[in-house]
Amino acid sequence: MYIRAVNSILRTIFMKKQIKYILPALAILAIATWSFSWLDANQKKEAVVMQLVYDALSSVHFQPRAFDDSLSVEVYDAFIESLDSEKRFLHRGDLEALSQHRLLLDDQIKAGSTDFFDEAMAILANRIETARGQYAALLNEVVDVTSPGELQGDASKRNYFADDNAMTHYWASYIQFRVVSRLHDRKQHADSAKVLGFDPQHADFKELEVKAREKEMEIHDSWFKNMDEMERTDWFGLYMNAFAGAFDPHSSYFPPRQQESFEIEMTGQLEGIGASLIQDGDHVRVAAIVTGSACWKQGELAKDDLLIAVAQGDKEPVDVVGMTTAKVVQLVRGKKGTEVRLTVLKVDGSEMVIAIVRDVVEIEATFAKSARLGDDGTTGYIRLPKFYVNFYQNRNRDCAEDIRIEIDKLKAAGMERLIFDLRGNGGGSLPAAINVAGLFIDQGPVVQVKTSGQRIKTDKDDDAGTSWDGPLLILVDENTASASEIVAAALQDHGRALIVGSPQTFGKGTVQTIIDMDRAAGPFYRKHGPLGAFKLTIQKYYRITGGTTQLQGVKSDIVLPHPYQYISLGERDMENPLAVDNIETLQYPQWESSMTAAIAPANKRIANSASFERIATYATWLSDRDQDSHIPLAWDDYLQSEADYQAEKQRFKNVLKSSDSIRVQGFDVEKVLEIDQDLNGDRDLAAEDEMKEEKKRRWHKMLSRDLYITEAMRILQDMGRS
């Protein structure tokens, strides 16, 4: 979870009020002694960023470590891996040449030197050009799909290239795999009358092979073009993150472009036109229009329009043909109230200039939503994908308020019990988590927070009363993390909710703050910006019992077999996680409930369930497949491998779907509108909007066959009978 820095250094936000505390003045004093006269603009900017990262990690991080040779080695290895994670470019000789820097990176960051970074980027650029020539040459020649061999698909099990010949051999094998794979996909969708065409000896096969190579050439051209358009700041971000990652898995540097994406993820909002864009050859195409967005209201931009040029207000248009989607998105996005003019090619071949005034776009998938389950609709269901809050505007949309509104809707419709679904919720705002927990408890402690060198602070729900005091079940999985774990742990410890799902959640028990690096640099060095942002681990949080979710996660009261339970997904599987420790237990009131009586009958039912037995078997199969990463390359061998895979996969078809179909209901529109008008009058539900209604229908259909929701309903019914 994250805390936004809003003053010149840092300001931390807790619960329902803001509490300031000033951390060491990061780089202001340190940088002030520097002279940048000999550096160019990029180098000056990078020097400032390096000093800020160094000062933040060495002075403010929850568990600082020495910048010494051992750290330098870790950073070196991590950065090399990030440059070429799939081992498609670098040679062992390249690493030998770079190894002279292996013990010097701690000294270089202190001095603001980019010597290692510059040398590594120069080597990588040359190798990428070599690879570009190799894939182009290979795809311009007939690929012998009958040639025997296999490809190691797991890069961690491959070494860097011994020489040019080894690189050539890899790319030949890789291209053969891509072509064979594409031909196989084509075969899967072919008419039965044309099956003979997939025999390499058949005359039609030559034409199919040519088309497969042409498609792969298009894909690889686009892929390499995207690499070309990565800016130096993006690569430099990888370098800074090698330093951050040596301290813990969650500290990271965001270059300016990534900072914007992070803020969108946290708030569920962006400022732009509200169109989803995708690459379509040399063009960027409109894939979808967000309902209620600026371009939706304007009405002229349509799905499948091709963007030709983009202009800012009355400025000259910029030709975007041949530009990557990421570049075009940068041009299209902008501040609310500003105008962008899009020159588009319509489906009918006509060209049109469309002027759109940008506005705030809400990303619907981020926000809480609810439904009524069962024939009588008395089981409420709320799904929360993320603990969101808008740090950057006065008119906040935060998840606690949204959930309260959904609860009020459900209560008005006769809810008697509630499923709160936090599966896949990776966390978000700490204050939001505290406020959400407070919806279900009548005052009391929620979480303990420890800052390095400071007293442990208890964050409480201070609001009297609850939004929901009835039976409550929280669904979790291996990807339930951070703020989600705070809520699940707090409600479990209070005896307020049963936790149901995977054996344990993700296991992230740390708190991060966001440092606005332009602010931290001070007025004199701010001119070198934009500098981006730094997410820094500054605290650990603990349960009110004194235990921790760090590495351990939240243990489910009722365990449901899960497909990924044997796959490495949690904090414990990451590099450099902070250790497990415990603190003192707090005094807190226990919720009076008989819900634990539902555990024994649920466990008996799950143990005897054929559906959950199949999921357990499926989990073992997935784990075994994860270990086998060899891919056969010869056409017949590949077909056999895929046939074996499909046969096994067929055994687990619809494994996660319930055989019982749950009735899923919405709300009476009149009542919903009335409730929302009272609670949040400016909310536009767009209930009659056809697209939203279709999305809702699809969502309801998915809920109706969800095996885990089915079992959650049975557990809640057991609570009612106990």
N, C-alpha and C positions, 0 to 999 in steps of 0.2 A: 504494500500500500504506500501511498505517496502523500507528501505534504508539500504544498507550494511555497516557495520562497517569494515574498512580496515586498521586502524592503531591500536596501542596497546590499545587504549581505544575505540574510535569511530571516524569515519569519515562519514560525510553525503554527499550524492551525490544529486545535484540538476541540473535539466535541462541538458545542454550539456557540463557542466564543473563540476569539483569536488570542493567543498568548504569545508575546514576543520573548524571544531570548536571542541574544547576540552571540554568535559563535566567533572564533578567532577571525580576524580580518583577512582571511584567505590570502589574497594576492596583492592587496592594495599596497602594503608596505614593501613586500618583496619585489614586486614588479617596478616600483618607483625607483629603485636603484639601477635599473637596467638602462642601457642605451641601445637603440635599435637602428642606428644610422647606417650600418653596413648591410642590413637585411632588406630584401624586397617585400612587397605588400603581403604576399602569402606567408612568407617566413615570419614576418612580424606578428601576423594573426596567429600562426601556429605556436610561436614562442609564448604568446600570452596564454593561449589555451593550455599549453604544457605546464606552465607555472601554476595556473589555477587548478589543474588536475592534481599536480604534485602536492600543492598546499592542502587541498580538500582531503586527499587520501591520507596524507601524513599527519594532519592536525585535527580533522573533523570526523573521520570515519570511526564507527563504533569500536573497531578493533584494529587500530593502526599497526603497521609493521614497518620494519626498517627498509629503506631503499638501499639495498646492497646487492652483492653479486648473485645471491640465490634468487632474489626477486627478478633480477635482470635475465637470468636463464629462463624462468617461467614466462616472462613477457616475450622473450625471443621466440620460444617454442609456440606460444599461443598465437602470436602474430603471423608466423609462417603458416600455421595451420589455417588461419582465417583467410590468408591470401589465396590459398589453393587447397580448399577443404576437400575437393574431390581428387586431388593429385593428378591433374590433367596437364599441368604446365611445367612445374619446377623440376630441375635436375639436382642430383646429389652434389654435383659440382657447384651449382648455384649456392647451395647451403654452406658448402666449404668456404666459398668466397665471402659469404655474409657472416660466417662464424667469428670473424675478427671482432665483431660488435657484441658478441654474446654476453660478455661480462661488463659491457660499457653502458647499457641502456639506462641504468639507474643514474649514471653521471650525465648522460645526454639529456634526460628530461629535466634535471636540475638546471642545466645550462641552456635549455631551450634549443638544443641542437637536433636537427632532423637528419643527420648524416646517415644513420642506418635506414630510416624510412625512405630517403631519397634513393639510396642504392638498391634497396629491395624493390621499389616501384619501377626503377629502370630495368632491372632484370626481368621482372614480371611482364612488363610491356613487351620486351623482346620475345619472350616465350609465348605470349598470347598471339603475337604476329605469326610465329612459326606454326602454332596450332591452327590459326585461321587458314594458312596456306595448305595445311595437311587435310583438314576436313573438306575444303573446297576441291582439292585434287581427288580425294577418295570418292566424293559424291559425283564427280564428273565422269567417273568410270563405272562400268558394270560391277556390282557387288556380287561376288560368288557366295550365295547364301548356303551352299552345300559344304563350304569349307569347315572342317572340324575345329573344335576349340571351345574354350569357355572364358567368360569374363568374371572377374571378381568384382561383384557389385558393391561391396563394402569397402570404402576408401581407407578405413582404419586398418584394414588387413593388407593393403597394398603399400609398397615403398615408393619413394620418389624415383624418377627415372634415372637409370644408370648412365644413359647416353642418348643421343639422338635416335638411334635404332630402337631403343626401348620405347621412346615416345611415339615413334611411327607405328610400332607394333600395337601399342595401346589404342591409338586413334583408329587404326584399321579394325581392331576387334570391336571397339565401341560403335563405330559406324555400321559394321555388320549387324551388331545387336539392334541398333535403331531401325535399320531397314527390315530385318527379319521381324521385329516386333510390330512394325507398321503393317507389313504384309499379313501378319497373323490377325491383327485387328480388322483389317479389310476382309479377310477370310471369314471372320466371325459374323460379319454383317452382309455377306454375299448371298445372292440368290442361289438356290440349290442347283439351278441350271448352269451356273458358272463355276461350280466347285472345281471342275477339271482345270480351270485356269490357274489354280494354285499349286499345280504340280510343276516343279521347276523344269521338267522336260516338255511341258505343254507350250504351244506357240503363244498363248495369251500371257504366259507368265512374264515374258520380256517386257511387255507394255506395263504390266502391274509393277514390275521392279523399277522401271523408269519413273513412274508416277510417285512411287515411294521415295525414291532419291530426290525428286524435285521438291516434295513436301519437306523432307528433312533439310534440304538446302535452305528452304525458306525459313524454317524454324531456327537453324543454326545462324543464318545471317542476322535474324532478329535478336538472337541471344547475344551474339558478339557485338551487335550495334548497341544493345543495352549496356554492355560492359564499357564500350567506348564512351558512352554518355555519362558514366559514373564520374562525378567530379572529384578533384583531388581531396576536397573536404570529406567526401564519403570514405575514401580509403584511409584518410588520416583519422577518421572516427574509429575505424577498425584498430588502428595503432593505439589510440588512447584507451580503447576498451580492453586491449591486452593488459594494460596496467591495471585498470579497474577490476578486471576479472581475477587478477591475482589476489585481491582482497576478499571478494565474495562474489557469488553469481549474479547479484542484483544491482550492483553499482555499475553504471554505464554512462558513457558520454553520448549525447545526441548532437550531431552536426545540425546546423540550422534547418535543413530540409527535413530531417528526421524528428526534430523538435516539434515541428508542426503536426506531424503524424501522431506523435505521442499525445499531444494535447487533444487532438480529435478523439483518440482512443479513450482518454480519461473523461472527457466531457460528453461524448456521444454527439458532438456538434461540430460543424465546420462552417466556414463562411465561403459561399460560392454560389453556383447556379442550381445544383441539385441534379446533376446528370452523371450516370455511371458510364465511364469510357473504357474501351478495350482496343487492343491492337488488331488491326485487320490489314495485313500486308504492310504497304507503305503509308496507310491511312490509320487514323484513329476514329473509331466508330462509336456512336452513341448506343450503348447496350440497354439502358433503361433510364426512365425518368422517375425521380423520387416524388411521390405524391405530396402535394402541398408545397413543393419547393418553388424557387423563383422562376425557373424555366417552365415548370408545370403551370404556374399561374399565367406566364406570358403566352404560352400556348402554341408557339411556332416550331420550337425544336422538337424533333420526334425520334423515336427509336429507329435505328439503322441509318440515320443521317451521318455522312462522312464529313469530318472537319477539314477544311481547306486552309483557313487562315484565322488568326485570333488577333484582335486589336483591343487596346485598353482605352476606353472612351473614344475620343476623337483623334487618337494617335494613329500612326501608320500601322496597317495590319502586318503581322508576322506570318510568313508561309510556314505551315506545320506539316506539310506532306513530307514523309520520310522521317519525321520526328517520332521519338518514342512516346508512349502513353504518359510516362512520368513527367517528361518535359512539357507535354501539352497540358497536363493537369496543373502544373505550376503556373502556366499562363492563364488558364481559365479561372482558377481560384483567386480570390481577392477579398478585400474588406467589404463588409456589409455596406450597401448604399452606393458602391462604385459600379460603373457600367463596363461590361465587356461586350464586344461585337464579334460574333462568330460568322464566318463565311462557311456555308455548308453546301454539300452536294446532296440533293434529295434523291430518294429512290427512283423517281421518274426522270432523273438526269438534269433537272433544273438546278440552278445555283441561287442561293438566297443569303442575304446578310441579316442576321438576327441580333438585335440589341437586347441585352438582358441586364437588369439591375440586380446585383448580387444581394443575397440575404443569408440569414442563418439557416443551415440545413440540419435537421435532426436525423440521426441515423437510427431508424426505428428498431433495428435488431439489438441495439444496446440496452433498450429500456425494459422495465418491468411490465409484464402483462399477465392476465389472469383468465381463468375459465371455471365453469361449474362442471363437476364430474358426477356421473351416476344418473340413474333414471330420475331420481328426485332432485338432482342438482344440489344436494346438501353438502357434498364434499367440495371445498374450495381448492383451487390450485393457483399458485403464483410462481412464475418463472422469472428469476433475476439473472441475466447474463453477466453483469458487472456491477461493482459498487461505484457508481458514477456520481460526480458532482462537478459543477461548473465553477472552477476557481477564478475565472477571468472576467465574469460579468456580475453585475448586481442582481440581475434577474436569473437566479440559479434554477436549474432543474436538477434536483437531487433525488436519489433513489429512495431514500426514506420517505419523503413526501409522496412520491409516486406509489410506493407500496401501501402507504396509509390509505390513499384513494382507492386502490384496488381492493383492500380489505373492506372498506366501507361499501363498495359495490357488492361484494360477495355477501356481507352481512345483510344488506338490504334485500338480497335475493334468497335469504334463508340459510346461509352457511352454518353448519354444525361442527365441522372439523376442517383442518387446513393442511395441505401439502405445500411446503416451501421448497422449491427445487433450486439447489445451488450446484448442480452438476455442471462441470466445465467452467464454473465461475472462477476466474483467476485472481480476483480481488479488486483492488482500487483504493478508494479513499478510506483512511482510518476513521475520521469523524463520521463519515457516512455509515460505516460498520457499527459504530457505537449507537448512532441514532436508530438504525434498523433493529438492533438487539433491543433497544428501549421500547419498541412497539409491542414487544411480547412479555416484558417484565415490568413490575411496578416499582421502579427505582431500584438502585443497587449497583454494585461494581460490575463492569463488563470485561475489563482487561487491565493488566498491569504493564507499564511501559518503563523500560530501563534505558537511560542514556549513559554512555561511558563517563565515569567519574562523577555522576550526579545521583541524587536520590531516586528511588523507584517511585513513579507516579501512578496513581490509580485513576483510570478514566471510568466515570460512572454515568449511568442514566439518571438524570436529576428530575425528569418529568414524572409527575404522579400519574397513575393510571396506565392502562394498556389499550392498544387498538384491537388486540385479539387475545383473549384469555382462555379460549377453548382448546381442545385437543390439537396438538401441533406435531407434525413430522417433517424432518428436514432430509431431503435426498442429497447425497454427496457421491463423488467418485474420486479417482486418483488425481483429477485436474481441479478439484475444489481447493483453492489456495488462498493464503494471505488473509485479506479482510473476510473472506468467506469462512475461513477457519476460526477467526475471532468470534464471529456470530455463532457458528455451530458449537464451538467450545463453551462459550458463555451460556448459551441456552441449555446445553447438556449439563454443565456444572450447576446451574440453578435448578435442575430437575424440571425444566420447562418444556423440553422437546426430546423426542426420540430421534437419534441420528441413524439413518438407514442408508446402506450403500456399500461401497468398496471397503475392504478391511481397514484402510486408513486413507486420509486425505493427503495432499501433496507434501506438506511438511515445511512450509515457509513461515518462520516465526520472526521475521525482521521487518523493520520499518525504514522506508526511504524518504528523503526530502529531495526536492527539485531546486537546484541552484541555477538561477538565471545568470549566466556567465557574463553577459553584458553589464548587469548591475554589479556583480562581484568584482569586475575588473576596475571599476571606478571611472570617473569622467574622462581622464586623460587617455586611458587605454581602450575605452569604449569605442573610439573612432576606428579601431581595427576590426570591429564587428561587421555583421553579426557573428557572435562567437558560439552560439548554441546553448545547450543546457547540460547539466550534469546531475544524474540521479545517484544519490549517495546514501549508503546504509549508515544510519546514525543511531538507531535504537534496536533493541530486541523487545518483543512483547511476550508476556506470560499469562497463563490462565489464572483465574482468581483462586484456583487451588494451589498456585505456586509452581505448577508444572509448566511444560512448554510444548508448543506444537512444532518447534524447530526439529526437523528431520523425522520426528515421530508422527506428525499429523494429528488429526482427530480420529480416534478409534470409533468405529460404528457400533452402536448398541445392537443392531441387527445387521449381519453381514450378508450381502447378496453377491453371488459370484458375478464377476465382471470380465469381459473379453480381454482387457489389458492388464489384468492383475499380476501377470508374470513378466510384463514388459517394464524396462527401466524408465520411469517417468518422473519420479519424485525428486525433491530437494536432495535426498540422500545419494542420488545418482549424479549430481552435478559437481562441477569442479569447485573446490575451496569453499564449501558451505561453513557457516559458523557452527560451533559445537553446541551440544545439548547441555543445559544446566538448569537448575531449579532455584526458586526463591521461596520466601515464606508464604503460607496460606493466609488468605483474608477471611474475615468473618463476614458471612453473607446469609440472607434468608433463603431457605429452600422452598421451592414451590411444592405445594401439597397436591399430589396427583397419584393416581393408581396406574399410570400408563405403563410402568415397567412390567405389569402383569401380562402385557401383550407380547413380551419377548419370547417366552417359552413356546407358546403355540405357533408363533411365527417361525422360530428356528426349526420346529418339528415339521411344519408345512414346507419350508424351503428344502430341508434335507430329503424330503420325499417327493420333491417336484422334479418331474422329467425335464421341464423347461430349463430349470437352473442347472440340472446335471449336464444338459447339452451345452450350456454356456461355459461351465467349468471345463468340459472337454475341448470346447472351442478355444478357450484361453490357453490350454496346453498346446494345441495345434499351432496357434499364432506364435507362441514363444519358440516352438521348435523351428518354424519357418524363419523366424527372425535370426536364428543362429546359422541357417543355411543361405549363404549369399552368392553361391556360384550360379552363373547363368550360362546354359549351353548356347552355342552360336549356330551350329549347323541346323538347317531348316527342319529336318525330321526330328532331331533331338529336341529342338525348341518346341515343336508341335507336341511331342510326347510329354515334355515337362509341363506345358500349359494344360494339356488334357488331364494329367494327373492332378494338377492344381485345381482345375475346375471341378473334377470329380469329388475331391475332398471338400472344396468350397460348397458344393451342392448339399453336402451333408448338413451344413450349417445355415442353409438358406432360411431367412426370416427368424434366425435364432433369437433375436432380441424382441420379436413381436409376440404379443400375448395372443393366445388362442381365443380369449374372451375379448369381445369388442366393448369398450366402455362408451357409454353415451357422454358426449362432450357438448356442453351448451354455452352459449353466450349470455347476454343479459337482455332484459327488456329495455329497448332503446329509450323509451320515455323516461324510465327510472334512471338509467345511466346518465342521460343528459341532465336530468334534474340534480343528481348527486354531484356531477362534475361542475355544474354551474355554481352550486353552493360551495364546493371545496376548492375549485380552481377554475374560475370563470373564464379565463382566457384560453382554456384548452379546447382545441378544435378536434373533435373525434372523427369527423368526416365519415360518419357511420354509413352514409349512403354510397360512399365511394366504392365503385365496383372492384377496383384493384385491391383495396384493403380487405374487402369482404372475401375475395378469392384467396388472399394470403391467409386470412383467418380460417377459412374452410380447410385449407391444406394443413394448417397447424393443428386444428382440431382433429383431423384425420390421423395425424401422427401421434397425438396424445392418446387417441382411442385404442391404439394397438401397442402402446409402450408397456412392456412387461413389468418394468420397475414401478411405474405408476399404478399398475394393476395390483401389485403386491402391497404397495404403500396404502392403497385404499383398504385392503383386507386387514392390514395391521391397525389402521385407524378404527375399523369396525370392531376389532378385538378390544381396543381401548374402551370403546363405548360399552362393551358387554362386561368389562371387568369391574 
